[in-house]
Amino acid sequence: MKNRLNLVLGLVAGGAIGAAFGALFSPHKGTVLRRNLRRKGEAIASEVAENIEESVGHISDVVTEKVNEAKKELKSRLG
């Protein structure tokens, strides 16, 4: 889980650094550059949200499985 978080943070940081350098050395006008940056930012945000959603789903599945195992264990010890 920690590795995924580090990967996501690395991707976001890399995207931000790349965008900053792109802005500094871009031959485009400011309006075109801002539009491009907004689109790339939205794409990155979407990807991050998707990764977070996927991770939460995985964690939820694991927790549900562990709770069910604990219930079975408790039932077998009590009855």
N, C-alpha and C positions, 0 to 999 in steps of 0.2 A: 504494500500500500504506500509505504514511504517512497519507494522507487518511482511509482506512478506520479506522486505529487511532485517529486523532484523533476521528473520528465516534463510535466505540464509547466512548472515554473520555468524550467530551462527554455521550453518552446516559447513561452510568453516573453521572457527576457530577450531571447534571440530575435524574436519578431520586432520587439521595441527597438533594439539596437539597429537592426537592419532598416527599419523605417526611418530612424533618425539619420543614418548615413545616406539613405536614399533621398531624404529631404535636402540634405546638404549638397549633394552632387547631382541633383535632378535637373535636366534641361527643360522641364515643363513649367508652365505658369503655376502660380500659387493655387488658383482655383482647381486646376486639373490635379495637382499634387494632393490637395486636401481631399478631393473626391476619391482618389485612389487609396489614400491612407484610410479613409473612412471605410471603404469596401474591404480592405485587408483587415482592418480592426474588427469589423463585424464578422468576417470569416473566422478569425482567430477566436473571438468570443464564442462563436457558435461551436467551434471544435472543443474549446475548454468546457463549455456547458455540457456537451455530449459526453466527454470523458468523465466529468463529475457525475453525471446521471448514471453512466455505466458502472462507475465505482460504487455509488450508493446502492444500486441494484444488487451488485455482487455482495456487498457487505450485508444487505438485508437478507439475501438468500442464506448466507453463512450463519447469521444470527438465528434465523428461523430454524435451520437445521440443528443447530446446537441446542436451542430451546426444546425442540421435539425430542432430541436424544436425552436431554435431562429429564423430561416428563416420563419417557419410557423407563429410564433408570429408576426414577422415584417410584413409579407404579410397581415395578418389579420388586423393589425393596419393601414397599408397604403391603403389597398384596400378593 
